[in-house]
């Protein structure tokens, strides 16, 4: 995987993680001011997004470490 692809993977992972954390916070009624506030469904969607974001970040970082060892 190219260096740019790894960077994109990590950046997308961070964005998904942050958006998921906001969704989860709204679902748990920690972040008020939206129709999502207090709705448990958004907590579950956010939690899944956080997990996906972490996986993307790890995959991007792992590929970077693997390719350094091969050179």
VMD Tcl script that draws the C-alpha trace (Angstrom):
set ca {
  {0.00 0.00 0.00}
  {1.36 3.42 -0.90}
  {2.25 6.04 1.66}
  {-0.57 8.31 0.50}
  {-3.12 5.50 0.82}
  {-1.96 4.81 4.38}
  {-2.25 8.49 5.28}
  {-5.75 8.64 3.78}
  {-6.74 5.53 5.74}
  {-5.57 7.09 9.01}
  {-7.24 10.45 8.28}
  {-10.55 8.79 7.37}
  {-10.26 6.66 10.51}
  {-9.79 9.74 12.69}
  {-12.78 11.50 11.10}
  {-15.00 8.42 11.54}
  {-13.84 8.08 15.16}
  {-14.57 11.73 16.00}
  {-17.99 11.74 14.30}
  {-18.83 8.46 16.03}
  {-17.82 9.91 19.40}
  {-20.12 12.90 18.80}
  {-22.98 10.60 17.81}
  {-22.41 8.47 20.91}
  {-22.25 11.54 23.13}
  {-25.51 12.83 21.72}
  {-27.12 9.43 22.10}
  {-26.11 9.37 25.76}
  {-27.51 12.89 26.26}
  {-24.03 14.28 26.98}
  {-24.12 16.71 24.02}
  {-27.46 18.55 23.90}
  {-29.07 20.52 21.10}
  {-29.99 18.00 18.44}
  {-32.81 15.65 17.54}
  {-30.30 12.85 18.22}
  {-29.92 13.90 21.88}
  {-31.07 11.21 24.26}
  {-31.83 8.67 21.51}
  {-30.02 5.41 22.34}
  {-29.95 4.37 18.68}
  {-27.37 7.13 18.03}
  {-25.23 5.84 20.87}
  {-25.07 2.42 19.22}
  {-24.39 3.88 15.78}
  {-21.67 6.09 17.29}
  {-20.09 3.19 19.17}
  {-19.89 1.16 15.96}
  {-18.35 4.14 14.14}
  {-15.74 4.56 16.90}
  {-14.77 0.89 16.55}
  {-14.55 1.19 12.75}
  {-12.46 4.35 13.10}
  {-10.03 2.62 15.44}
  {-9.71 -0.31 13.06}
  {-8.96 2.02 10.12}
  {-6.33 3.90 12.14}
  {-4.65 0.67 13.24}
  {-4.66 -0.72 9.68}
  {-3.13 2.48 8.34}
  {-0.48 2.58 11.05}
  {0.26 -1.16 10.80}
  {0.80 -1.00 7.05}
  {3.22 1.84 7.63}
  {5.24 -0.18 10.15}
  {5.21 -3.31 7.93}
  {6.48 -1.47 4.87}
  {9.36 0.07 6.85}
  {10.56 -3.40 7.81}
  {10.58 -4.61 4.19}
  {12.80 -1.88 2.78}
}
mol new
graphics top color blue
foreach p $ca { graphics top sphere $p radius 0.5 }
foreach p [lrange $ca 0 end-1] q [lrange $ca 1 end] { graphics top cylinder $p $q radius 0.2 }
display resetview
